[in-house]
Amino acid sequence: QVQLVESGGGLVQAGGSLRLSCAASGINLSLNTVGWYRQGRELVARIDSIGRTFYEGSVQGRFTISRDNDKNTVNLQMNSLKLVDTAMYYCATSDLPDPQPDENDHWGQGTQVTVSL
């Protein structure tokens, strides 16, 4: 059974940083494309099985997605946070070898990020 568990969310002031983690069991994330989404469907960042990354325009240069294969996690480093980044953040992955961003089979429960003034 595949399980994804996000952590690292919280309350931060604008301009601050948070690091989200997506820990997996039942699946080897190093072999999969993994995405971070917010509000359930807005793609924020994505990393594929060979390490290619994609970022949504508004987070480009501020967010960094990375893998920790030893821990079977995918992380999202979020810097220079803005009020508009406030959202529930989810990680998701697919069983497909080359999935489209909306082709996810497994989702975590989400972690809340709140950015304040």
C-alpha positions, 0 to 999 in steps of 0.5 A: 500500500502506497502512502505519502505523508507531507510535513514541514508546513506551518506559520511563517512571516512574509519573506521567510522560508519553510521546507516541506517533505514528502515521505513515502512508503510502499513506493520508491520515489526515486523511480517516479515523477513527484509533484507538489501541488497546492489547493489540491490541483495547482502544480507548484513544482515537479521532479521526474525520475531523472531529476528534471524539474519544473516550476510554476512561474510564480515560484520560479527562483524561490522554490526548489524541489529535490530528492533525498533517495536515502530517506525516500523523500521529495522536499520543497524548499520555499524561500521568500514566501509571499502571502499568496503562497498560503495554501494547503500543499500536497505531494502526489505521484503516479504509477505511470512511467512518464505521467502528465501533471494531472495523472497522479495515482497517490496523494498525501493528506497535505500540510498547511502553509500560512504566510502572514504579514 
